[in-house]
């Protein structure tokens, strides 16, 4: 099977896997235990915290480890809302956020705790900064905008949004789960009050993630009487997974530029193969400087995305119809809806995403298959 769904999850890097085993067998103590075995695990944990902080360009005191991206987003939002930095009951977010964010917003609305303004994407798949300005109210206390769209790979103007937040004393959270390990997010970490990452998106283990919350904020823990991670979340800290995620993060950071160039080559090669059916498809993207080249979100006109995905799977190619968290619900892509694309057109969406192991030959084979499927469909 040729795998083209790296935006959903990545295989565990071999070096990270070796570190996982070593940590699980040699640093198995509970980090809260006061004996030497617990102390050794605690030392490894704090070294990992320092490394993740360095990769983000932030203070290690603001790093908290979680069970993954969804929990990271949930606890980050709850923590920011607990700070009482500013009085207000209004939040701004986007239509294309991950389900872990949208579910929080629905919960807050249902409980009549906050009003939420949800912004669409412009034709380039980005948040319009003027829309953000117009949405800000005197009682706006939080803005939550993802850094990179997981379905089409567009990057949002977070530095501009961050400056607006500072000017208006608004807290700012960004879901960086799709971008960490694929592009440098240090500038984002400088303007955001909190960001979230997830290990399995950059060749780390599943079930592990992290949150950065600016140490200046005096947040309150969502779970009462919790001691782990300074009260951020309950549960024994998963040191082996944290160590493995840290190794994967270091490796992703080390080869960031090489991987970016590789993805650009793959993207160009794939789209070149599709030239014979150019009039049949639409790729949704931003300018190259504001786009992750490893993620291609597109529609093949007249062919439902799920049918194309199944046909590709039949021939040994794994592609997707969007965010894995939406798969099986048979709902249109949230990104398509955010772009104003509805009905049958929205269900034509497919996503193709590359990894470190993907080759030019791989993408050419997939491209040729899609061309054949489209041409056969048009002739029938």
C-alpha positions as CSV (number, residue, x, y, z in Angstrom):
1,X,0.0,0.0,0.0
2,X,1.4,3.4,-1.0
3,X,0.5,5.7,1.9
4,X,-0.7,9.3,1.2
5,X,-2.4,10.1,4.5
6,X,0.4,11.5,6.6
7,X,-1.8,14.5,7.6
8,X,-3.9,12.0,9.5
9,X,-1.0,10.2,11.2
10,X,2.6,9.1,10.7
11,X,4.4,5.9,11.4
12,X,6.6,5.9,14.5
13,X,10.2,6.9,13.7
14,X,12.6,4.0,14.4
15,X,14.9,6.1,16.6
16,X,11.9,7.4,18.5
17,X,10.7,3.8,18.9
18,X,14.1,2.7,20.3
19,X,14.0,5.6,22.8
20,X,10.5,4.6,23.8
21,X,11.7,1.1,24.7
22,X,14.7,2.3,26.5
23,X,12.7,4.8,28.6
24,X,10.0,2.2,29.3
25,X,12.5,-0.4,30.5
26,X,15.1,1.8,32.2
27,X,13.2,5.0,33.3
28,X,10.0,3.4,34.4
29,X,9.6,5.1,37.7
30,X,6.7,7.4,38.5
31,X,7.9,11.0,38.2
32,X,6.0,11.9,41.4
33,X,7.8,9.3,43.5
34,X,10.4,10.5,45.8
35,X,12.9,7.6,45.5
36,X,15.8,7.5,43.1
37,X,14.0,5.5,40.5
38,X,11.3,8.2,40.4
39,X,13.9,10.9,40.4
40,X,15.6,9.4,37.3
41,X,12.3,9.4,35.4
42,X,11.7,13.0,36.6
43,X,15.1,14.1,35.3
44,X,14.4,12.6,31.9
45,X,10.9,14.3,31.9
46,X,12.4,17.7,32.6
47,X,15.1,17.3,30.0
48,X,12.3,16.5,27.4
49,X,10.4,19.6,28.6
50,X,13.5,21.7,28.0
51,X,14.0,20.3,24.6
52,X,10.4,20.9,23.4
53,X,10.6,24.4,24.9
54,X,13.8,25.1,22.9
55,X,12.2,23.9,19.7
56,X,9.3,26.3,20.2
57,X,11.5,29.1,21.4
58,X,9.6,29.4,24.7
59,X,10.2,29.0,28.5
60,X,10.2,25.5,29.7
61,X,7.9,26.5,32.6
62,X,5.1,26.9,30.1
63,X,5.3,23.3,28.7
64,X,2.8,20.7,29.8
65,X,2.5,17.2,28.4
66,X,-0.9,15.7,27.6
67,X,-2.4,12.6,26.0
68,X,-2.6,14.1,22.5
69,X,-3.8,17.0,20.4
70,X,-7.5,16.9,21.3
71,X,-6.8,17.0,25.0
72,X,-4.2,19.7,24.4
73,X,-6.7,21.9,22.7
74,X,-9.4,21.3,25.3
75,X,-7.2,22.0,28.3
76,X,-5.5,25.0,26.7
77,X,-8.9,26.7,26.0
78,X,-10.2,25.9,29.5
79,X,-7.0,27.2,31.1
80,X,-7.1,30.5,29.2
81,X,-10.7,31.0,30.1
82,X,-9.8,30.5,33.8
83,X,-7.3,33.3,33.9
84,X,-9.8,36.2,34.3
85,X,-7.3,38.4,32.5
86,X,-10.2,40.4,31.1
87,X,-13.9,40.5,31.8
88,X,-16.0,39.3,28.9
89,X,-18.1,36.5,27.4
90,X,-17.2,36.6,23.7
91,X,-14.9,34.2,21.7
92,X,-13.8,34.3,18.1
93,X,-12.8,31.2,16.2
94,X,-13.0,29.8,12.6
95,X,-15.4,27.5,10.8
96,X,-12.5,25.2,9.8
97,X,-11.1,24.4,13.3
98,X,-10.4,20.8,14.4
99,X,-13.4,19.0,16.0
100,X,-11.7,19.3,19.4
101,X,-12.0,23.1,19.2
102,X,-15.5,23.2,17.7
103,X,-16.8,20.7,20.4
104,X,-15.5,23.0,23.1
105,X,-17.2,26.0,21.5
106,X,-20.5,24.1,21.2
107,X,-20.3,23.1,24.9
108,X,-19.6,26.7,26.0
109,X,-22.6,28.0,23.9
110,X,-24.9,25.2,25.1
111,X,-24.1,26.0,28.7
112,X,-24.8,29.7,28.0
113,X,-21.3,30.7,29.2
114,X,-20.0,32.4,26.1
115,X,-21.0,33.8,22.7
116,X,-18.9,32.6,19.9
117,X,-18.3,34.3,16.5
118,X,-17.3,31.8,13.8
119,X,-15.4,33.2,10.8
120,X,-15.2,31.7,7.3
121,X,-12.1,31.3,5.1
122,X,-11.4,33.5,2.1
123,X,-10.9,31.9,-1.3
124,X,-7.2,31.4,-0.5
125,X,-8.2,29.2,2.5
126,X,-7.2,31.8,5.1
127,X,-8.8,34.0,7.7
128,X,-9.3,37.5,6.5
129,X,-7.7,39.8,9.0
130,X,-10.4,42.5,8.4
131,X,-13.0,39.9,9.4
132,X,-11.2,39.4,12.6
133,X,-11.0,43.1,13.3
134,X,-14.7,43.5,12.6
135,X,-15.6,40.6,14.9
136,X,-13.7,41.9,17.9
137,X,-15.9,43.4,20.6
138,X,-15.2,45.1,23.9
139,X,-16.1,41.8,25.7
140,X,-14.0,39.6,23.4
141,X,-11.7,37.6,25.7
142,X,-10.3,34.8,23.5
143,X,-9.4,34.1,19.9
144,X,-8.7,30.5,18.8
145,X,-7.4,30.0,15.3
146,X,-5.5,27.0,14.0
147,X,-2.0,27.7,12.5
148,X,-2.3,25.3,9.5
149,X,-5.4,23.9,7.9
150,X,-5.2,20.1,8.1
151,X,-7.3,19.5,5.0
152,X,-5.7,22.0,2.5
153,X,-2.5,23.0,4.3
154,X,-3.0,26.8,4.2
155,X,-1.2,28.8,6.9
156,X,-3.1,31.5,8.8
157,X,-1.8,35.1,9.4
158,X,-1.3,34.4,13.1
159,X,1.3,37.1,13.7
160,X,-1.2,39.7,12.5
161,X,-4.0,38.1,14.6
162,X,-1.6,38.0,17.6
163,X,-0.9,41.7,17.4
164,X,-4.6,42.4,17.3
165,X,-5.0,40.3,20.4
166,X,-2.2,42.2,22.2
167,X,-3.7,45.6,21.2
168,X,-7.2,44.5,22.5
169,X,-6.1,42.5,25.6
170,X,-7.5,39.3,24.1
171,X,-6.0,35.9,24.9
172,X,-4.9,33.9,21.8
173,X,-4.8,30.1,21.4
174,X,-3.5,28.4,18.2
175,X,-3.8,24.7,17.3
176,X,-0.4,24.0,15.8
177,X,-0.9,20.3,15.5
178,X,-0.8,20.2,11.7
179,X,2.2,22.5,11.5
180,X,4.7,21.6,14.2
181,X,7.5,19.5,12.5
182,X,6.5,20.8,9.1
183,X,7.3,24.5,9.4
184,X,9.0,26.7,11.9
185,X,6.4,27.8,14.5
186,X,8.7,29.9,16.8
187,X,7.1,33.1,15.6
188,X,3.7,31.8,16.3
189,X,4.8,30.8,19.8
190,X,5.9,34.4,20.4
191,X,2.4,35.9,19.7
192,X,0.2,33.2,21.1
193,X,-0.8,32.7,24.8
194,X,-1.1,29.0,24.2
195,X,-0.4,26.5,21.4
196,X,-0.9,22.7,21.1
197,X,1.0,20.0,19.4
198,X,0.6,16.2,18.9
199,X,3.3,13.6,18.6
200,X,1.9,11.3,16.0
201,X,1.7,14.1,13.4
202,X,5.6,14.3,13.2
203,X,6.6,10.6,13.6
204,X,6.2,10.4,17.3
205,X,3.9,8.0,19.2
206,X,0.2,8.3,19.3
207,X,-1.4,9.3,22.6
208,X,1.1,12.0,23.5
209,X,1.0,15.7,23.0
210,X,2.0,19.0,24.6
211,X,0.6,22.4,25.4
212,X,2.5,25.7,25.8
213,X,0.8,28.3,28.0
214,X,2.7,31.5,28.6
215,X,4.0,31.5,32.2
216,X,2.8,35.0,32.9
217,X,-0.8,33.7,32.9
218,X,-2.2,32.6,36.3
219,X,-4.5,29.8,35.0
220,X,-6.7,27.4,37.2
221,X,-6.6,23.7,36.6
222,X,-9.7,22.2,35.0
223,X,-9.6,19.1,37.2
224,X,-9.6,19.9,40.9
225,X,-7.0,18.5,43.3
226,X,-4.7,17.4,40.4
227,X,-1.0,17.3,41.1
228,X,0.5,15.9,37.9
229,X,2.0,18.4,35.4
230,X,1.6,21.2,38.0
231,X,-2.1,20.6,38.2
232,X,-2.6,20.8,34.4
233,X,-4.0,17.3,34.0
234,X,-4.4,14.1,36.1
235,X,-2.8,10.8,35.4
236,X,0.7,9.3,35.6
237,X,3.0,11.1,33.2
238,X,3.8,9.0,30.1
239,X,7.6,9.4,30.2
240,X,8.4,6.8,27.5
241,X,6.0,8.5,25.0
242,X,7.3,12.0,25.9
243,X,10.9,10.9,25.3
244,X,10.0,9.3,22.0
245,X,8.0,12.4,20.9
246,X,10.9,14.6,21.9
247,X,13.3,12.6,19.7
248,X,10.9,12.8,16.8
249,X,10.5,16.5,17.3
250,X,14.3,17.0,17.3
251,X,14.6,15.0,14.1
252,X,11.8,16.9,12.4
253,X,13.4,20.2,13.4
254,X,16.9,19.2,12.2
255,X,15.7,18.3,8.8
256,X,12.9,20.9,8.5
257,X,14.4,22.6,5.4
258,X,15.3,19.4,3.7
259,X,11.8,18.0,4.1
260,X,10.2,21.3,2.9
261,X,12.2,21.1,-0.3
262,X,11.3,17.4,-0.7
263,X,7.6,18.2,-0.3
264,X,7.8,21.0,-2.9
265,X,9.3,18.6,-5.4
266,X,6.6,16.0,-4.7
267,X,3.8,18.6,-5.0
268,X,5.2,19.8,-8.3
269,X,5.6,16.3,-9.7
270,X,2.1,15.3,-8.7
271,X,0.4,18.3,-10.2
272,X,2.4,17.9,-13.4
273,X,1.1,14.4,-13.9
274,X,-2.5,15.7,-13.5
275,X,-2.2,18.2,-16.4
276,X,-4.2,16.0,-18.8
277,X,-7.3,16.4,-16.5
278,X,-6.5,20.0,-15.6
279,X,-10.1,21.2,-16.3
280,X,-11.6,18.5,-14.1
281,X,-10.0,19.4,-10.7
282,X,-9.5,22.3,-8.3
283,X,-6.7,22.6,-5.8
284,X,-7.3,24.8,-2.8
285,X,-4.2,26.6,-1.7
286,X,-2.6,29.9,-0.6
287,X,0.6,31.5,-1.9
288,X,3.6,29.3,-1.6
289,X,5.0,31.2,1.4
290,X,1.7,30.6,3.2
291,X,1.2,27.0,2.3
292,X,2.4,23.6,3.5
293,X,3.5,21.8,0.4
294,X,3.0,18.4,2.0
295,X,-0.8,18.7,2.0
296,X,-2.9,18.9,-1.2
297,X,-6.6,19.5,-0.8
298,X,-8.6,19.2,-4.0
299,X,-11.9,18.4,-5.7
300,X,-12.4,16.2,-8.8
301,X,-15.5,17.6,-10.4
302,X,-18.3,15.1,-10.7
303,X,-16.6,12.4,-8.6
304,X,-17.5,12.0,-5.0
305,X,-14.4,12.0,-2.8
306,X,-15.3,8.8,-1.0
307,X,-15.7,6.9,-4.2
308,X,-12.3,8.2,-5.5
309,X,-10.7,7.3,-2.2
310,X,-12.1,3.7,-2.3
311,X,-11.0,3.3,-5.9
312,X,-7.5,4.4,-5.1
313,X,-7.5,2.0,-2.1
314,X,-8.5,-0.8,-4.5
315,X,-5.4,-0.2,-6.5
316,X,-3.1,0.1,-3.4
317,X,-3.1,3.9,-2.7
318,X,-4.2,5.3,0.7
319,X,-5.6,8.8,0.3
320,X,-8.3,10.5,2.4
321,X,-11.5,12.6,2.2
322,X,-10.3,15.1,4.8
323,X,-9.7,15.2,8.6
324,X,-9.6,11.7,10.1
325,X,-11.8,13.0,12.9
326,X,-14.6,13.5,10.4
327,X,-14.2,10.2,8.6
328,X,-17.2,7.9,8.8
329,X,-19.6,10.7,9.6
330,X,-20.3,11.3,5.8
331,X,-20.4,15.0,6.4
332,X,-18.9,17.5,3.9
333,X,-15.4,18.7,4.7
334,X,-15.5,21.6,7.3
335,X,-12.9,23.4,5.2
336,X,-15.2,23.2,2.1
337,X,-18.0,24.7,4.1
338,X,-15.7,27.4,5.4
339,X,-14.9,28.2,1.8
340,X,-18.6,28.4,1.0
341,X,-18.6,25.2,-1.0
342,X,-21.7,23.1,-0.1
343,X,-23.8,20.2,-1.4
344,X,-22.4,17.6,-3.8
345,X,-19.4,19.9,-4.6
346,X,-18.3,19.8,-1.0
347,X,-18.4,16.0,-1.0
348,X,-16.0,15.8,-4.0
349,X,-13.1,16.8,-1.7
350,X,-10.0,14.6,-1.3
351,X,-6.8,15.1,0.6
352,X,-3.4,13.8,-0.4
353,X,-0.5,14.3,2.0
354,X,3.2,13.3,1.8
355,X,5.7,12.0,4.3
356,X,9.5,11.8,4.6
357,X,9.4,8.4,2.8
358,X,7.2,9.5,-0.2
359,X,9.1,9.4,-3.5
360,X,8.6,11.2,-6.8
361,X,7.8,7.8,-8.4
362,X,5.1,7.3,-5.7
363,X,3.3,10.5,-6.5
364,X,3.6,9.9,-10.2
365,X,2.0,6.5,-9.9
366,X,-0.9,8.0,-7.8
367,X,-1.3,10.9,-10.3
368,X,-1.5,8.5,-13.2
369,X,-4.1,6.4,-11.5
370,X,-6.3,9.5,-10.7
371,X,-5.9,10.6,-14.4
372,X,-7.1,7.1,-15.5
373,X,-10.0,7.1,-13.1
374,X,-11.2,10.6,-14.2
375,X,-10.8,9.8,-18.0
376,X,-12.6,6.5,-17.6
377,X,-15.4,8.2,-15.7
378,X,-15.8,10.9,-18.3
379,X,-16.0,8.4,-21.1
380,X,-18.6,6.2,-19.4
